[in-house]
Amino acid sequence: MSANVERIALEAVSELIIKARGSCVTFTPKRIARLAGLDTKPVTLSVVKYVLERLRSKGLIDIWDSKRRTRYIVTKESPLWKMIRNRKAKAPLADIALIIR
């Protein structure tokens, strides 16, 4: 299940970046789960958060702290943003999955 959730979460993040109108996009694990059509139960959200933390540890996304919850942010200077936007199609999920492993 977690490999499938990982792939779906990566697709959702790439969809957010592709549809972004500005120079950054912010999101929470719950927003990614909803966008991906996943259940928003705590178990699923923890897997989504794990994927986002792996992306953060590789320097592909950053944390944008708000007072109550942690939000993640991807800016146009991020390698992930450039990787996805330069393809102009669906994100190179295989490339991203290899990077975070």
C-alpha positions in Angstrom: 0.0 0.0 0.0 2.7 2.5 0.9 4.4 2.3 -2.5 1.1 3.0 -4.2 0.4 5.9 -1.8 3.9 7.2 -2.5 3.3 7.2 -6.2 -0.1 8.9 -5.9 1.3 11.5 -3.5 4.0 12.4 -6.0 1.5 12.7 -8.8 -0.6 15.0 -6.6 2.4 17.2 -5.8 3.4 17.4 -9.5 -0.2 18.3 -10.5 -0.2 21.2 -8.0 3.1 22.4 -9.5 1.9 22.1 -13.1 -1.3 24.1 -12.3 0.4 26.8 -10.2 -0.1 30.3 -11.4 2.4 32.0 -9.2 6.0 31.4 -8.2 5.3 29.0 -5.3 2.7 26.5 -4.1 2.0 25.5 -0.5 0.2 22.4 0.8 -0.4 20.1 3.7 -0.4 16.3 3.7 -4.2 16.4 4.0 -4.5 18.6 0.9 -2.3 16.2 -1.1 -4.4 13.2 0.1 -7.6 15.0 -0.9 -6.2 16.0 -4.3 -5.0 12.5 -4.9 -8.4 11.0 -4.0 -6.9 9.2 -1.0 -8.6 8.6 2.4 -7.8 11.2 4.9 -7.5 8.8 7.8 -4.4 9.4 10.1 -2.7 6.2 8.8 -2.8 7.5 5.2 -1.8 11.0 6.1 1.3 9.7 8.0 2.4 7.9 4.8 1.8 11.1 2.7 3.8 13.1 5.3 6.6 10.5 5.2 6.8 11.0 1.4 6.9 14.8 1.8 9.6 14.5 4.5 11.7 12.4 2.2 11.3 15.1 -0.5 12.3 17.7 2.1 15.3 15.8 3.3 16.6 15.7 -0.3 16.2 19.4 -0.7 13.3 19.3 -3.2 10.7 21.0 -1.0 10.9 23.2 2.1 8.8 23.7 5.3 6.8 26.8 5.7 5.8 26.9 9.4 2.5 28.4 10.4 1.4 28.6 13.9 -0.8 25.5 14.1 0.4 23.1 11.5 3.3 22.5 9.2 2.8 23.4 5.6 5.2 22.5 2.8 6.3 24.9 0.1 7.7 24.5 -3.4 9.1 27.6 -5.0 10.2 28.2 -8.6 13.9 27.9 -7.5 13.3 24.4 -6.3 14.9 21.5 -8.3 11.5 19.7 -8.1 9.7 22.7 -9.6 12.2 22.9 -12.5 12.1 19.2 -13.1 8.3 19.2 -13.4 7.8 22.4 -15.2 10.4 21.7 -17.8 8.7 18.4 -18.8 5.4 20.2 -19.6 3.6 16.9 -19.2 3.1 14.7 -16.3 6.0 14.8 -13.8 8.8 12.4 -14.4 7.7 10.2 -11.4 10.3 7.6 -12.0 13.0 10.2 -11.8 11.5 11.7 -8.6 11.0 8.3 -7.0 14.6 7.4 -7.6 15.8 10.6 -6.1 13.9 10.2 -2.8 14.9 6.6 -2.3 
